[in-house]
Amino acid sequence: MKSRILFFCSVILFFYGCSTSQKIVKPTPTQPVDSVDFATMLEPPEDWHLLDEDFTQFRGISSELAYEHVLDNRSPEQEVVVAVIDGGVDIEHEDLKENIWVNEDEIPGNGKDDDENGYVDDVHGWNFIGGPDGENVDHDTFELTRIYARLHPKYSDADTTVLNTRERKEYRYYREIAGGYRYEIEKLLNQYDNIQSLEQNMSQADKILTRHFKGTYSYEDVQEMQPQDQQTYFAKNVMNYVMENNIDSTLIADQKEQIYHFAKYGYNPDFSPRHIVGDNYEDKSERYYGNNDVGGPDPTHGTHVAGIIGAIRNNRVGVNGIASNVRLMAVRAVPDGDERDKDVANAIRYAVDNGADIINMSFGKSHSPHKEVVDQAVRYADENGVLMIHAAGNSSENSDRDVSYPTDVLGTQGNGHKGTAGLWLTVGASSWKPNEEFVGEFSNYGDRTVDLFAPGVDIYSTMPDNEYERQQGTSMAAPVVSGAAALLMSYYPGLSPAQIRDVILQSVTTYPDQMVTAPHKANAEPESVSFSELSASDGVLNVFRALQAAQEMSQ
């Protein structure tokens, strides 16, 4: 077929002049690549996720190589809007501000709905977990807790002999939920005990090593020491683990605070902040509530996500986002706790109705009691040509068995199977380490339900108040793919969202011989599996190859 096309072009060239687009060819290193000692490296380069393996040995997405060798003499052809449905975005950040989406039809601060879209002063997006008085939901419960709180008063002491058919079914569901709730409470208590034990061991090991080295010591010092007694052997093992996992007093304090918040808010059936929003929560069709504070009380997570996608490139400040000519629409729907189905559905609809080309969803949960509402919104986005990119989840679970909501499978909760969203990608997290640790130990995976992997470990990006920090999770892997999709859309506007999705999946880098440690729970036995078994595409996002595929498809 290719030879026939070239022949046809030569004929046309004789009469009119015809040129074929130059094929994108990946360059090869002109000199040997410096060897990287991954075994002793504690942190990767800040931009590792953007690098190319052939040039650096880091299994990034090759986007910087693409900018240097493919896009250097080209300009993007269209602006792409990416909606960041998250916990809030710092829209004043020095490395984001110029790329924040602006609703040109809204007059800032006049207290009116100028564009008549139902949202007053939604200049940069909308907040579905804020109240009309400007107050915001910060913490919320987990969905498991909400279901437990709803069913427990009814069924905890129920006489099961008098229940009707519907009630017996609901009672069985309650027993399942109650068991899951008790399990999580016990796990939380065990985590607290483990953290306390680690803290004590760290303190004891540090005293032993400080005495052994007669002062300060480094990771290399600990590695090289030869213990002569049980005490120093204990200290070396503890400090090796601590240093290799970047554990310090700040991290331990953060973990303790998280457990405290889980107990006070997430797993507390008596806690509910929904009165702040002021909506009729039982009315799942209600759409117009909230406020225009798109930052909220803690925009940490959403700001990090936004920077991965579209931090301003080459401004000599901070980091480079993956996409150029991108606008970031901030849609707040995710509290510190589980997002609610009603808010997720409305956030998706808001993004679609206000011009988003891509929706990034770095959130998820294990229960979705009103899945049908979210399904309707997902179908709405799918029908309107909006590409949805969802984080696989951080539970170290096989998503083929343990579902993380929302999903692209629509209508399976009580209503029968009603199809699958075509414009959807679920993303697992890969690591900068090349061998058994190539997959993020926290990442969900699934040969059917996870579409591809992307870098999600130690990702350096924007943080509130003009700060920058490393974070990890599939929450970081999803925006890597969102940024790549936005980049492809901006340079190849003739390709449909479905074609962009296909290009991404067809161009992944595969590692057919790579064996990895499958993500697993802390008390489970580690299992070595082929990396190709963990996702439907068998591979990791590669922007350079995606540009090659887009070029060929656009011809």
Secondary structure, DSSP 8 states (H G I E B T S, - for coil): -HHHHHHHHHHHHHHT-------------SS------TTT-SS--TTGGGS-HHHHS-----HHHHHHHTSTT---SS-EEEEEEES---TT-TTTGGGB---TTS-TTSSS-TT-SS-TT-SSEEETTB-TTS-B--B---HHHHHHHHHHHHHTT--GGG--HHHHHHHHHHHHHHHHHHHHHHHHHHHHHHHHHHHHHHHHHHHHHHHHHTS---HHHHHH----SHHHHHHHHHHHHHHHTT--HHHHHHHHHHHHHIIIIIT-TT---GGGT-S-TT-TT-----BS-SS-S--HHHHHHHHHHH--TTSSSS---S-SSEEEEEEE---BS---HHHHHHHHHHHHHTT-SEEEE---BS--TTHHHHHHHHHHHHHTT-EEEEE--SS--BTTTS--BS-SB-S-SSS----B-SSEEEEEEE-S--STT-B-TT--B-TTT--EEEE-SSEEEEETTTEEEEE-SHHHHHHHHHHHHHHHHHH-TTS-HHHHHHHHHHT-EE-TT-EEE----TTS---EEEGGGSSSS-EE--HHHHHHHHHHHH-
